[in-house]
Amino acid sequence: MRALDQGYSFDFIEGEMWEKSPFSVWDFIQQRKRWLQGILLVVHSRAVPLRTKWLLGVACYSWVVLPLVTSKVLLAAFFPLPCPAAMNALFAFVEGMNLYMYIFGVLKSFSVYRFGVLRFFLCICGTLLIIPFTLVIENIAVIWGVFGRKHKFYIVNKEFHHSPVIIA
């Protein structure tokens, strides 16, 4: 962010990066919590001018209010109450922002070149099917990230040890 403020520009590099995702739901929650807390530190840093980080702040606080928006959507299905138009517009923006970031991440994670068209399509469909599960996990991570203990860095263990396989 400081380099961006000094006039440097950044872009995506075409290519493939192989990365290990967290192996457990616990690690996934911890990873998301760590990301949220790290982004909040950047957004609140005095070392980075507001003109450089305001878009990151919008994205971050769209993430922070996700539990509020999720509860509003769920409660509205059971208890439809009138809501001011400005609040509905704000909630729609937050929902749209989170959906955009999710879709952006999915598209950057899978490659037609690496998977082929059929496997790519199946990965995208699978990712869309797990949105409700992911939404629950994201809400837990956000609540924990905002109200939980700060400045404790949880390292996600990505080492996978194979058990010996015995073939009879």
DSSP file (Angstrom, degrees, kcal/mol; ACC not computed):
  #  RESIDUE AA STRUCTURE BP1 BP2  ACC     N-H-->O    O-->H-N    N-H-->O    O-->H-N    TCO  KAPPA ALPHA  PHI   PSI    X-CA   Y-CA   Z-CA
    1    1 A M     >        0   0    0      0, 0.0     4,-2.0     0, 0.0     5,-0.1   0.000 360.0 360.0 360.0 -37.0    0.0    0.0    0.0
    2    2 A R  H  >  +     0   0    0      2,-0.2     4,-1.1     1,-0.2     6,-0.1   0.883 360.0  50.3 -70.3 -36.3    2.9    2.4    0.7
    3    3 A A  H  4>S+     0   0    0      2,-0.2     5,-2.2     1,-0.2     3,-0.3   0.901 109.1  52.0 -66.0 -40.2    4.5    1.5   -2.6
    4    4 A L  H >45S+     0   0    0      1,-0.2     3,-1.6     3,-0.2    -2,-0.2   0.902 106.9  53.3 -60.1 -41.7    1.2    2.2   -4.4
    5    5 A D  H 3<5S+     0   0    0     -4,-2.0    -1,-0.2     1,-0.3    -2,-0.2   0.793 104.5  56.4 -63.3 -28.2    1.1    5.6   -2.6
    6    6 A Q  T 3<5S-     0   0    0     -4,-1.1    -1,-0.3    -3,-0.3    -2,-0.2   0.338 129.2 -93.6 -88.5   7.6    4.5    6.3   -4.0
    7    7 A G  T < 5S+     0   0    0     -3,-1.6    -3,-0.2     1,-0.3    -2,-0.1   0.415  78.6 138.4 101.6  -2.1    3.4    5.7   -7.6
    8    8 A Y      < -     0   0    0     -5,-2.2    -1,-0.3    -6,-0.1     2,-0.3  -0.472  38.8-148.8 -73.3 149.2    4.2    2.1   -8.1
    9    9 A S        -     0   0    0     -2,-0.1     2,-0.3     2,-0.0    -1,-0.0  -0.863   8.8-160.2-120.1 157.7    1.6    0.1  -10.0
   10   10 A F        +     0   0    0     -2,-0.3     2,-0.3    -6,-0.0     0, 0.0  -0.933  11.2 171.5-134.9 154.5    0.7   -3.6   -9.7
   11   11 A D        -     0   0    0     -2,-0.3     2,-0.2     0, 0.0    -2,-0.0  -0.948  40.6 -83.6-152.2 169.6   -1.0   -6.1  -11.9
   12   12 A F        -     0   0    0     -2,-0.3     2,-0.5     1,-0.0    -2,-0.0  -0.567  38.5-134.0 -77.7 144.4   -1.7   -9.8  -12.0
   13   13 A I        -     0   0    0     -2,-0.2     2,-0.3     2,-0.0    -1,-0.0  -0.877  21.0-122.2 -98.6 127.0    1.0  -12.0  -13.5
   14   14 A E  S    S+     0   0    0     -2,-0.5     2,-0.3     2,-0.0     0, 0.0  -0.519  70.0  77.7 -68.4 130.5   -0.3  -14.6  -15.9
   15   15 A G  S    S-     0   0    0     -2,-0.3     2,-0.4     2,-0.0    -2,-0.0  -0.912  76.7 -76.8 155.2-179.4    0.7  -18.0  -14.7
   16   16 A E        -     0   0    0     -2,-0.3     2,-0.4     2,-0.0    -2,-0.0  -0.895  28.7-169.9-113.9 139.5   -0.1  -20.7  -12.3
   17   17 A M        -     0   0    0     -2,-0.4     2,-0.6    92,-0.1    -2,-0.0  -0.998  14.4-146.5-126.6 128.1    0.7  -20.9   -8.6
   18   18 A W        +     0   0    0     -2,-0.4     2,-0.4     2,-0.0    -2,-0.0  -0.836  27.0 170.8 -97.0 124.7    0.2  -24.1   -6.7
   19   19 A E        -     0   0    0     -2,-0.6     2,-0.5     0, 0.0    -2,-0.0  -0.976  32.1-125.2-135.1 145.3   -0.9  -23.5   -3.2
   20   20 A K        -     0   0    0     -2,-0.4     3,-0.1     1,-0.0   139,-0.0  -0.803  25.1-145.5 -92.1 126.8   -2.1  -25.8   -0.4
   21   21 A S        -     0   0    0     -2,-0.5     7,-0.1     1,-0.1    -1,-0.0  -0.443  38.5 -78.0 -80.9 161.9   -5.5  -24.8    1.1
   22   22 A P        -     0   0    0      0, 0.0    -1,-0.1     0, 0.0   136,-0.1  -0.323  36.6-143.8 -58.8 145.2   -6.2  -25.4    4.7
   23   23 A F  S    S+     0   0    0    134,-0.5     2,-0.3    -3,-0.1   135,-0.1   0.651  75.4  41.7 -88.1 -17.4   -7.0  -29.0    5.4
   24   24 A S  S  > S-     0   0    0      1,-0.1     4,-2.1     0, 0.0     5,-0.1  -0.878  79.0-118.5-131.1 161.4   -9.7  -28.4    8.1
   25   25 A V  H  > S+     0   0    0     -2,-0.3     4,-2.7     2,-0.2     5,-0.2   0.891 116.3  56.5 -62.1 -39.6  -12.6  -26.1    8.8
   26   26 A W  H  > S+     0   0    0      1,-0.2     4,-2.5     2,-0.2    -1,-0.2   0.932 108.4  45.7 -57.6 -48.3  -10.8  -24.9   11.9
   27   27 A D  H  > S+     0   0    0      1,-0.2     4,-2.6     2,-0.2    -1,-0.2   0.883 111.3  53.3 -64.0 -38.3   -7.7  -23.9    9.9
   28   28 A F  H  X S+     0   0    0     -4,-2.1     4,-2.4     2,-0.2    -2,-0.2   0.924 110.5  46.5 -62.2 -45.0   -9.9  -22.2    7.3
   29   29 A I  H  X S+     0   0    0     -4,-2.7     4,-2.7     1,-0.2    -2,-0.2   0.928 113.1  49.5 -62.7 -44.9  -11.6  -20.1   10.0
   30   30 A Q  H  X S+     0   0    0     -4,-2.5     4,-2.4    -5,-0.2    -2,-0.2   0.892 110.5  50.8 -61.7 -39.6   -8.3  -19.2   11.5
   31   31 A Q  H  X S+     0   0    0     -4,-2.6     4,-2.5     2,-0.2    -2,-0.2   0.941 112.4  45.4 -63.1 -48.2   -6.9  -18.2    8.1
   32   32 A R  H  X S+     0   0    0     -4,-2.4     4,-2.7     2,-0.2    -2,-0.2   0.905 112.4  51.7 -62.8 -42.1   -9.9  -16.0    7.3
   33   33 A K  H  X S+     0   0    0     -4,-2.7     4,-2.5     1,-0.2    -1,-0.2   0.925 110.9  48.3 -59.7 -45.1   -9.7  -14.5   10.8
   34   34 A R  H  X S+     0   0    0     -4,-2.4     4,-2.4     2,-0.2    -2,-0.2   0.908 111.3  50.1 -62.8 -42.8   -6.0  -13.7   10.3
   35   35 A W  H  X S+     0   0    0     -4,-2.5     4,-2.7     2,-0.2     5,-0.2   0.939 111.6  48.2 -60.8 -47.0   -6.7  -12.1    6.9
   36   36 A L  H  X S+     0   0    0     -4,-2.7     4,-2.5     1,-0.2    -2,-0.2   0.932 112.9  47.2 -60.3 -47.0   -9.4   -9.9    8.3
   37   37 A Q  H  X S+     0   0    0     -4,-2.5     4,-1.8     1,-0.2    -1,-0.2   0.882 112.7  50.2 -64.2 -37.5   -7.3   -8.8   11.2
   38   38 A G  H  X S+     0   0    0     -4,-2.4     4,-1.7     2,-0.2    -1,-0.2   0.915 111.4  47.2 -66.1 -43.0   -4.3   -8.1    9.0
   39   39 A I  H  X S+     0   0    0     -4,-2.7     4,-2.8     1,-0.2    -2,-0.2   0.892 109.6  54.1 -66.3 -38.5   -6.4   -6.0    6.5
   40   40 A L  H  X S+     0   0    0     -4,-2.5     4,-2.2    -5,-0.2    -1,-0.2   0.890 105.7  53.8 -61.2 -38.4   -8.0   -4.1    9.4
   41   41 A L  H  < S+     0   0    0     -4,-1.8     4,-0.5     2,-0.2    -1,-0.2   0.905 111.4  45.3 -62.2 -40.4   -4.4   -3.2   10.6
   42   42 A V  H >< S+     0   0    0     -4,-1.7     3,-1.0     2,-0.2     6,-0.2   0.935 112.0  50.8 -67.4 -45.8   -3.6   -1.9    7.2
   43   43 A V  H 3< S+     0   0    0     -4,-2.8    -2,-0.2     1,-0.3    -1,-0.2   0.855 116.6  41.4 -60.9 -35.2   -6.9    0.1    6.9
   44   44 A H  T 3< S+     0   0    0     -4,-2.2    -1,-0.3    -5,-0.2     2,-0.2   0.444  89.0 117.8 -93.0   0.1   -6.3    1.6   10.3
   45   45 A S    X   -     0   0    0     -3,-1.0     3,-0.7    -4,-0.5    -3,-0.0  -0.464  54.5-154.5 -71.3 133.9   -2.6    2.3    9.8
   46   46 A R  T 3  S+     0   0    0      1,-0.2    -1,-0.1    -2,-0.2     4,-0.1   0.625  90.7  72.1 -78.7 -13.5   -1.5    5.9    9.9
   47   47 A A  T 3  S+     0   0    0      1,-0.1    -1,-0.2     2,-0.1    -5,-0.1   0.672  92.1  62.6 -75.6 -16.0    1.5    5.0    7.7
   48   48 A V  S <  S-     0   0    0     -3,-0.7    -1,-0.1    -6,-0.2   -46,-0.1  -0.948  89.9-125.9-113.9 119.9   -0.8    4.5    4.7
   49   49 A P    >>  -     0   0    0      0, 0.0     3,-1.4     0, 0.0     4,-1.4  -0.255  17.6-120.4 -64.2 150.2   -2.7    7.6    3.5
   50   50 A L  H 3> S+     0   0    0      1,-0.3     4,-1.5     2,-0.2     7,-0.1   0.847 110.8  63.8 -58.0 -37.5   -6.5    7.4    3.2
   51   51 A R  H 34 S+     0   0    0      1,-0.2    -1,-0.3     2,-0.2     4,-0.2   0.759 108.5  42.8 -61.7 -23.0   -6.3    8.2   -0.6
   52   52 A T  H <4 S+     0   0    0     -3,-1.4    -1,-0.2     1,-0.1     4,-0.2   0.778 122.3  34.6 -91.0 -30.9   -4.4    5.0   -1.1
   53   53 A K  H  X S+     0   0    0     -4,-1.4     4,-2.5     1,-0.1    -2,-0.2   0.361  82.2 100.8-110.9   6.0   -6.4    2.7    1.2
   54   54 A W  H  X S+     0   0    0     -4,-1.5     4,-2.2     1,-0.2    -1,-0.1   0.885  86.2  48.4 -64.4 -38.0  -10.0    3.8    0.9
   55   55 A L  H  > S+     0   0    0      2,-0.2     4,-2.4     1,-0.2    -1,-0.2   0.901 111.8  49.8 -66.6 -39.6  -11.1    1.1   -1.6
   56   56 A L  H  > S+     0   0    0     -4,-0.2     4,-2.8     1,-0.2    -2,-0.2   0.891 109.8  52.9 -62.4 -38.5   -9.4   -1.5    0.6
   57   57 A G  H  X S+     0   0    0     -4,-2.5     4,-2.8     2,-0.2     5,-0.2   0.900 107.7  49.9 -63.5 -41.6  -11.4    0.0    3.5
   58   58 A V  H  X S+     0   0    0     -4,-2.2     4,-1.6     2,-0.2    -2,-0.2   0.938 114.5  44.5 -62.0 -46.7  -14.7   -0.3    1.7
   59   59 A A  H  X S+     0   0    0     -4,-2.4     4,-1.5     2,-0.2    -2,-0.2   0.915 114.8  49.4 -63.8 -42.8  -14.0   -3.9    0.8
   60   60 A C  H  X S+     0   0    0     -4,-2.8     4,-2.3     1,-0.2     3,-0.2   0.931 112.6  45.0 -64.2 -47.2  -12.8   -4.7    4.4
   61   61 A Y  H  X S+     0   0    0     -4,-2.8     4,-1.8     1,-0.2    -1,-0.2   0.742 107.2  59.2 -74.7 -20.4  -15.8   -3.1    6.1
   62   62 A S  H  < S+     0   0    0     -4,-1.6    -1,-0.2    -5,-0.2    -2,-0.2   0.859 110.3  44.5 -66.3 -34.9  -18.1   -4.8    3.7
   63   63 A W  H >< S+     0   0    0     -4,-1.5     3,-1.3    -3,-0.2    -2,-0.2   0.894 110.0  54.9 -72.0 -42.4  -16.6   -8.0    5.0
   64   64 A V  H 3< S+     0   0    0     -4,-2.3     4,-0.2     1,-0.3    -2,-0.2   0.870 109.7  45.8 -61.7 -38.9  -16.8   -6.8    8.7
   65   65 A V  T 3X S+     0   0    0     -4,-1.8     4,-2.3     1,-0.2     3,-0.4   0.379  81.3 105.8 -88.5   6.5  -20.6   -6.1    8.4
   66   66 A L  H <> S+     0   0    0     -3,-1.3     4,-3.0     1,-0.2     5,-0.2   0.889  76.5  53.3 -53.3 -44.3  -21.2   -9.4    6.7
   67   67 A P  H  > S+     0   0    0      0, 0.0     4,-2.3     0, 0.0    -1,-0.2   0.897 109.6  48.9 -60.6 -37.4  -22.8  -11.0    9.9
   68   68 A L  H  > S+     0   0    0     -3,-0.4     4,-2.0    -4,-0.2    -2,-0.2   0.930 114.1  45.1 -65.1 -45.3  -25.2   -8.1   10.2
   69   69 A V  H  X S+     0   0    0     -4,-2.3     4,-2.4     2,-0.2     5,-0.2   0.907 112.7  51.3 -65.6 -42.7  -26.2   -8.3    6.5
   70   70 A T  H  X S+     0   0    0     -4,-3.0     4,-2.4    -5,-0.2     5,-0.2   0.922 110.9  47.7 -61.3 -44.1  -26.6  -12.1    6.7
   71   71 A S  H  X S+     0   0    0     -4,-2.3     4,-2.8    -5,-0.2     5,-0.2   0.875 110.6  52.6 -66.2 -35.4  -28.8  -11.9    9.8
   72   72 A K  H  X S+     0   0    0     -4,-2.0     4,-2.3     2,-0.2    -2,-0.2   0.922 110.5  47.2 -64.5 -43.8  -30.9   -9.2    8.1
   73   73 A V  H  X S+     0   0    0     -4,-2.4     4,-1.1     2,-0.2    -2,-0.2   0.922 115.8  44.5 -64.1 -44.7  -31.4  -11.4    5.0
   74   74 A L  H  X S+     0   0    0     -4,-2.4     4,-0.9     1,-0.2     3,-0.4   0.921 115.5  46.6 -67.4 -43.7  -32.3  -14.4    7.1
   75   75 A L  H >X S+     0   0    0     -4,-2.8     4,-3.8     1,-0.2     3,-0.5   0.865 106.1  59.4 -67.3 -34.9  -34.6  -12.5    9.5
   76   76 A A  H 3< S+     0   0    0     -4,-2.3    -1,-0.2     1,-0.2    -2,-0.2   0.814  99.7  58.1 -64.1 -29.1  -36.4  -10.7    6.6
   77   77 A A  H 3< S+     0   0    0     -4,-1.1    -1,-0.2    -3,-0.4    -2,-0.2   0.851 120.4  27.2 -67.7 -33.3  -37.4  -14.1    5.2
   78   78 A F  H << S+     0   0    0     -4,-0.9    -2,-0.2    -3,-0.5    -1,-0.2   0.772 134.8  29.3 -98.8 -32.0  -39.2  -14.9    8.5
   79   79 A F  S  < S-     0   0    0     -4,-3.8     2,-0.7    -5,-0.2    -1,-0.2  -0.662  74.6-164.1-130.5  75.8  -40.1  -11.5    9.8
   80   80 A P        +     0   0    0      0, 0.0    -4,-0.1     0, 0.0    -3,-0.1  -0.478  19.9 168.9 -68.8 108.4  -40.6   -9.1    6.8
   81   81 A L        -     0   0    0     -2,-0.7     2,-0.1     1,-0.0    -2,-0.1  -0.883  42.0 -94.9-116.3 150.1  -40.5   -5.6    8.3
   82   82 A P        -     0   0    0      0, 0.0    -1,-0.0     0, 0.0     0, 0.0  -0.384  42.4-167.8 -64.0 142.0  -40.2   -2.4    6.4
   83   83 A C        -     0   0    0     -2,-0.1     5,-0.1    -3,-0.0     0, 0.0  -0.991  29.4 -98.3-132.2 138.4  -36.7   -1.1    6.1
   84   84 A P     >  -     0   0    0      0, 0.0     4,-2.2     0, 0.0     3,-0.3  -0.234  31.3-123.3 -55.9 144.1  -35.5    2.3    4.9
   85   85 A A  H  > S+     0   0    0      1,-0.2     4,-2.5     2,-0.2     5,-0.2   0.860 111.0  55.9 -58.7 -38.0  -34.5    2.4    1.3
   86   86 A A  H  > S+     0   0    0      2,-0.2     4,-2.3     1,-0.2    -1,-0.2   0.893 108.1  47.9 -63.7 -38.9  -31.0    3.7    2.1
   87   87 A M  H  > S+     0   0    0     -3,-0.3     4,-2.7     2,-0.2    -2,-0.2   0.906 111.4  50.0 -69.2 -40.9  -30.4    0.8    4.5
   88   88 A N  H  X S+     0   0    0     -4,-2.2     4,-2.5     2,-0.2    -2,-0.2   0.907 111.4  49.6 -61.4 -41.0  -31.6   -1.7    1.8
   89   89 A A  H  X S+     0   0    0     -4,-2.5     4,-2.2     2,-0.2    -2,-0.2   0.911 111.6  48.5 -64.6 -42.4  -29.3   -0.1   -0.7
   90   90 A L  H  X S+     0   0    0     -4,-2.3     4,-2.3     2,-0.2    -2,-0.2   0.926 113.1  47.1 -63.8 -44.8  -26.3   -0.3    1.7
   91   91 A F  H  X S+     0   0    0     -4,-2.7     4,-2.8     1,-0.2    -2,-0.2   0.888 110.7  52.1 -65.0 -39.0  -27.0   -3.9    2.5
   92   92 A A  H  X S+     0   0    0     -4,-2.5     4,-2.7    -5,-0.2    -1,-0.2   0.897 109.4  50.7 -63.1 -39.6  -27.4   -4.7   -1.2
   93   93 A F  H  X S+     0   0    0     -4,-2.2     4,-2.8     2,-0.2    -2,-0.2   0.937 111.7  46.9 -61.9 -46.8  -24.0   -3.0   -1.8
   94   94 A V  H  X S+     0   0    0     -4,-2.3     4,-2.4     2,-0.2     5,-0.2   0.921 113.6  48.0 -62.8 -44.6  -22.4   -5.1    1.0
   95   95 A E  H  X S+     0   0    0     -4,-2.8     4,-2.4     1,-0.2    -1,-0.2   0.927 114.0  47.5 -61.3 -44.2  -23.9   -8.3   -0.3
   96   96 A G  H  X S+     0   0    0     -4,-2.7     4,-2.7    -5,-0.2    -2,-0.2   0.894 110.8  51.4 -63.2 -41.3  -22.8   -7.5   -3.9
   97   97 A M  H  X S+     0   0    0     -4,-2.8     4,-2.4     2,-0.2    -2,-0.2   0.921 112.3  45.5 -63.4 -45.2  -19.3   -6.6   -2.7
   98   98 A N  H  X S+     0   0    0     -4,-2.4     4,-2.1     2,-0.2    -2,-0.2   0.896 114.0  48.8 -67.2 -39.6  -18.9   -9.9   -0.8
   99   99 A L  H  X S+     0   0    0     -4,-2.4     4,-2.7    -5,-0.2     5,-0.2   0.910 111.0  51.0 -65.1 -41.8  -20.3  -11.9   -3.7
  100  100 A Y  H  X S+     0   0    0     -4,-2.7     4,-3.0     1,-0.2    -2,-0.2   0.935 110.8  47.9 -59.5 -47.1  -18.0  -10.1   -6.2
  101  101 A M  H  X S+     0   0    0     -4,-2.4     4,-2.3     1,-0.2    -1,-0.2   0.880 112.5  49.9 -64.1 -36.8  -15.0  -10.9   -4.0
  102  102 A Y  H  X S+     0   0    0     -4,-2.1     4,-2.3     2,-0.2    -2,-0.2   0.950 114.1  43.4 -64.7 -49.5  -16.0  -14.5   -3.7
  103  103 A I  H  X S+     0   0    0     -4,-2.7     4,-2.8     2,-0.2     5,-0.2   0.904 112.7  53.1 -64.4 -41.8  -16.5  -14.9   -7.5
  104  104 A F  H  X S+     0   0    0     -4,-3.0     4,-2.0    -5,-0.2    -1,-0.2   0.927 110.6  47.6 -58.2 -46.1  -13.3  -13.1   -8.2
  105  105 A G  H  X S+     0   0    0     -4,-2.3     4,-1.2    -5,-0.2    -1,-0.2   0.891 111.7  50.4 -62.8 -40.4  -11.4  -15.4   -5.8
  106  106 A V  H >X S+     0   0    0     -4,-2.3     4,-1.5     1,-0.2     3,-0.5   0.941 110.9  47.8 -63.4 -47.6  -13.0  -18.5   -7.4
  107  107 A L  H 3< S+     0   0    0     -4,-2.8    -1,-0.2     1,-0.2    -2,-0.2   0.841 113.3  48.2 -65.3 -32.4  -12.1  -17.4  -11.0
  108  108 A K  H 3< S+     0   0    0     -4,-2.0    -1,-0.2    -5,-0.2    -2,-0.2   0.702 109.6  55.2 -77.8 -19.1   -8.5  -16.6   -9.9
  109  109 A S  H << S+     0   0    0     -4,-1.2     2,-0.4    -3,-0.5    -2,-0.2   0.791 104.6  54.0 -84.3 -29.2   -8.2  -20.0   -8.2
  110  110 A F     <  -     0   0    0     -4,-1.5     2,-0.4    -5,-0.1     3,-0.1  -0.836  65.6-160.4-113.2 146.2   -9.2  -22.2  -11.1
  111  111 A S     >  -     0   0    0     -2,-0.4     4,-2.6     1,-0.1     5,-0.4  -0.985  18.8-152.6-128.7 129.4   -7.7  -22.4  -14.6
  112  112 A V  H  > S+     0   0    0     -2,-0.4     4,-2.5     1,-0.2     8,-0.1   0.874 101.8  56.6 -61.8 -36.4   -9.2  -23.8  -17.7
  113  113 A Y  H  4 S+     0   0    0      1,-0.2    -1,-0.2     2,-0.2     4,-0.1   0.873 114.0  37.0 -65.4 -37.3   -5.7  -24.4  -19.0
  114  114 A R  H  4 S+     0   0    0      1,-0.1    -2,-0.2     2,-0.1    -1,-0.2   0.882 130.4  28.2 -82.1 -39.6   -4.8  -26.5  -15.9
  115  115 A F  H  < S-     0   0    0     -4,-2.6     4,-0.5     1,-0.1    -3,-0.2   0.731 100.9-126.3 -95.4 -25.2   -8.1  -28.3  -15.4
  116  116 A G     X  -     0   0    0     -4,-2.5     4,-2.3    -5,-0.4     5,-0.2  -0.113  38.5 -73.0  86.4 163.0   -9.6  -28.5  -18.9
  117  117 A V  H  > S+     0   0    0      2,-0.2     4,-2.6     1,-0.2     5,-0.2   0.912 129.1  46.5 -63.4 -46.9  -13.1  -27.2  -19.7
  118  118 A L  H  > S+     0   0    0      2,-0.2     4,-2.4     1,-0.2    -1,-0.2   0.949 116.5  42.5 -65.0 -50.0  -15.1  -30.0  -18.1
  119  119 A R  H  > S+     0   0    0     -4,-0.5     4,-2.5     2,-0.2    -1,-0.2   0.882 114.1  53.0 -64.6 -37.5  -13.2  -30.1  -14.8
  120  120 A F  H  X S+     0   0    0     -4,-2.3     4,-2.3     2,-0.2    -2,-0.2   0.942 110.5  47.3 -59.9 -47.9  -13.1  -26.2  -14.7
  121  121 A F  H  X S+     0   0    0     -4,-2.6     4,-2.5     1,-0.2    -2,-0.2   0.902 112.5  49.4 -60.7 -42.8  -16.9  -26.2  -15.1
  122  122 A L  H  X S+     0   0    0     -4,-2.4     4,-2.7     2,-0.2    -1,-0.2   0.882 110.0  51.0 -65.5 -38.6  -17.3  -28.8  -12.4
  123  123 A C  H  X S+     0   0    0     -4,-2.5     4,-2.3     2,-0.2    -2,-0.2   0.914 111.2  47.9 -63.7 -42.9  -15.0  -26.9  -10.0
  124  124 A I  H  X S+     0   0    0     -4,-2.3     4,-2.2     2,-0.2    -2,-0.2   0.929 113.1  48.0 -63.8 -45.0  -17.0  -23.7  -10.6
  125  125 A C  H  X S+     0   0    0     -4,-2.5     4,-2.1     1,-0.2    -2,-0.2   0.920 112.2  49.4 -61.7 -44.3  -20.3  -25.5  -10.0
  126  126 A G  H  X S+     0   0    0     -4,-2.7     4,-1.3     1,-0.2    -1,-0.2   0.892 110.2  51.0 -61.2 -40.5  -19.0  -27.1   -6.8
  127  127 A T  H  < S+     0   0    0     -4,-2.3     3,-0.2     1,-0.2    -1,-0.2   0.891 110.2  49.0 -65.4 -39.9  -17.8  -23.8   -5.5
  128  128 A L  H >< S+     0   0    0     -4,-2.2     3,-1.2     1,-0.2    -1,-0.2   0.869 107.4  56.1 -67.1 -35.6  -21.2  -22.2   -6.2
  129  129 A L  H 3< S+     0   0    0     -4,-2.1     4,-0.2     1,-0.2    -1,-0.2   0.795 104.8  52.2 -67.5 -27.8  -22.9  -25.1   -4.4
  130  130 A I  T 3X S+     0   0    0     -4,-1.3     4,-2.9    -3,-0.2     5,-0.3   0.332  74.9 107.6 -92.8   9.8  -20.9  -24.6   -1.2
  131  131 A I  H <> S+     0   0    0     -3,-1.2     4,-2.8     1,-0.2     5,-0.2   0.906  77.5  52.4 -53.7 -45.3  -21.8  -20.9   -0.9
  132  132 A P  H  > S+     0   0    0      0, 0.0     4,-1.8     0, 0.0    -1,-0.2   0.924 112.6  45.0 -59.3 -42.0  -24.1  -21.5    2.1
  133  133 A F  H  > S+     0   0    0     -4,-0.2     4,-2.2     1,-0.2    -2,-0.2   0.930 114.2  49.0 -63.8 -45.9  -21.4  -23.4    4.0
  134  134 A T  H  X S+     0   0    0     -4,-2.9     4,-3.0     1,-0.2    -1,-0.2   0.877 107.5  55.8 -62.0 -38.1  -18.8  -20.8    3.1
  135  135 A L  H  X S+     0   0    0     -4,-2.8     4,-2.2    -5,-0.3    -1,-0.2   0.901 107.6  48.4 -62.2 -41.8  -21.1  -18.0    4.2
  136  136 A V  H  X S+     0   0    0     -4,-1.8     4,-2.2    -5,-0.2    -2,-0.2   0.940 113.4  47.3 -62.6 -46.8  -21.4  -19.6    7.7
  137  137 A I  H  X S+     0   0    0     -4,-2.2     4,-2.6     1,-0.2    -2,-0.2   0.917 111.5  50.5 -61.8 -45.1  -17.7  -20.1    7.9
  138  138 A E  H  X S+     0   0    0     -4,-3.0     4,-2.6     1,-0.2    -1,-0.2   0.905 109.6  51.1 -60.8 -42.0  -17.0  -16.5    6.8
  139  139 A N  H  X S+     0   0    0     -4,-2.2     4,-2.5     2,-0.2     5,-0.2   0.919 111.0  47.8 -62.6 -43.7  -19.5  -15.1    9.4
  140  140 A I  H  X S+     0   0    0     -4,-2.2     4,-2.5     1,-0.2     5,-0.2   0.935 113.2  48.4 -61.0 -46.1  -17.8  -17.1   12.2
  141  141 A A  H  X S+     0   0    0     -4,-2.6     4,-2.8     2,-0.2    -2,-0.2   0.894 112.1  48.9 -62.7 -40.8  -14.4  -15.9   11.1
  142  142 A V  H  X S+     0   0    0     -4,-2.6     4,-2.6     2,-0.2     5,-0.3   0.944 112.5  46.7 -65.8 -48.0  -15.5  -12.3   10.9
  143  143 A I  H  X S+     0   0    0     -4,-2.5     4,-2.5     1,-0.2     5,-0.3   0.930 117.3  44.0 -60.2 -44.5  -17.2  -12.3   14.3
  144  144 A W  H  X S+     0   0    0     -4,-2.5     4,-2.2    -5,-0.2    -1,-0.2   0.887 113.3  51.7 -67.1 -39.1  -14.2  -14.0   15.9
  145  145 A G  H  < S+     0   0    0     -4,-2.8    -2,-0.2    -5,-0.2    -1,-0.2   0.870 115.9  39.9 -66.1 -36.9  -11.8  -11.7   14.0
  146  146 A V  H  < S+     0   0    0     -4,-2.6    -2,-0.2    -5,-0.2    -1,-0.2   0.912 131.2  24.6 -78.4 -44.3  -13.5   -8.5   15.2
  147  147 A F  H  < S+     0   0    0     -4,-2.5    -3,-0.2    -5,-0.3    -2,-0.2   0.575 107.2  88.0-100.6 -10.5  -14.3   -9.5   18.8
  148  148 A G  S  < S-     0   0    0     -4,-2.2     2,-0.2    -5,-0.3    -3,-0.0  -0.110  93.7 -60.6 -82.6-178.0  -11.6  -12.1   19.4
  149  149 A R        -     0   0    0      1,-0.1     3,-0.4     2,-0.0     2,-0.2  -0.434  55.8-147.0 -66.6 128.3   -8.0  -11.8   20.6
  150  150 A K  S    S+     0   0    0     -2,-0.2     3,-0.1     1,-0.2    -1,-0.1  -0.520  70.1  29.6 -93.4 162.8   -5.9   -9.6   18.3
  151  151 A H  S    S+     0   0    0      1,-0.2     2,-0.6    -2,-0.2    -1,-0.2   0.743  80.8 122.6  62.1  27.8   -2.2   -9.9   17.5
  152  152 A K        -     0   0    0     -3,-0.4     2,-0.8     2,-0.0    -1,-0.2  -0.968  53.5-149.2-116.3 113.7   -2.1  -13.7   18.0
  153  153 A F        -     0   0    0     -2,-0.6     2,-0.6    -3,-0.1    -3,-0.0  -0.733   7.6-161.3 -92.1 111.4   -0.8  -15.2   14.8
  154  154 A Y        -     0   0    0     -2,-0.8     2,-0.6  -124,-0.2  -120,-0.1  -0.809   9.7-147.7 -91.2 122.7   -2.2  -18.6   14.1
  155  155 A I        -     0   0    0     -2,-0.6     2,-0.4     1,-0.0  -124,-0.0  -0.821  13.1-133.4 -94.6 121.1   -0.1  -20.5   11.6
  156  156 A V        -     0   0    0     -2,-0.6     2,-0.7  -129,-0.1  -129,-0.0  -0.593  17.7-131.1 -74.4 125.5   -2.2  -22.9    9.4
  157  157 A N        +     0   0    0     -2,-0.4  -134,-0.5     1,-0.1  -130,-0.1  -0.688  32.0 171.2 -80.2 116.6   -0.5  -26.3    9.2
  158  158 A K        +     0   0    0     -2,-0.7     2,-0.5  -136,-0.1    -1,-0.1   0.161  37.4 116.6-112.7  16.8   -0.4  -27.3    5.6
  159  159 A E        -     0   0    0   -139,-0.0     2,-0.6     2,-0.0  -136,-0.1  -0.736  48.1-161.7 -85.8 132.0    1.8  -30.3    6.0
  160  160 A F        -     0   0    0     -2,-0.5     2,-0.6     2,-0.0    -2,-0.0  -0.961   1.7-162.9-119.0 118.4    0.1  -33.5    5.0
  161  161 A H        -     0   0    0     -2,-0.6     2,-0.3     0, 0.0    -2,-0.0  -0.888  15.4-137.4-104.7 122.4    1.6  -36.8    6.2
  162  162 A H        -     0   0    0     -2,-0.6     3,-0.0     1,-0.0    -2,-0.0  -0.556  12.6-133.9 -77.7 136.9    0.4  -39.9    4.4
  163  163 A S        -     0   0    0     -2,-0.3     2,-0.1     1,-0.1    -1,-0.0  -0.637  37.2 -94.2 -81.6 147.7   -0.4  -42.9    6.5
  164  164 A P        -     0   0    0      0, 0.0     2,-0.5     0, 0.0    -1,-0.1  -0.416  38.6-138.6 -64.2 137.9    1.0  -46.1    5.2
  165  165 A V        -     0   0    0     -2,-0.1     2,-0.6    -3,-0.0    -3,-0.0  -0.866  11.8-158.0-100.4 125.1   -1.5  -48.0    3.0
  166  166 A I        -     0   0    0     -2,-0.5     2,-0.6     2,-0.0     0, 0.0  -0.909   3.2-161.3-106.7 121.4   -1.7  -51.7    3.4
  167  167 A I              0   0    0     -2,-0.6    -2,-0.0     1,-0.1     0, 0.0  -0.897 360.0 360.0-104.1 120.8   -3.1  -53.6    0.5
  168  168 A A              0   0    0     -2,-0.6    -1,-0.1     0, 0.0    -2,-0.0   0.434 360.0 360.0 -92.7 360.0   -4.3  -57.1    1.4
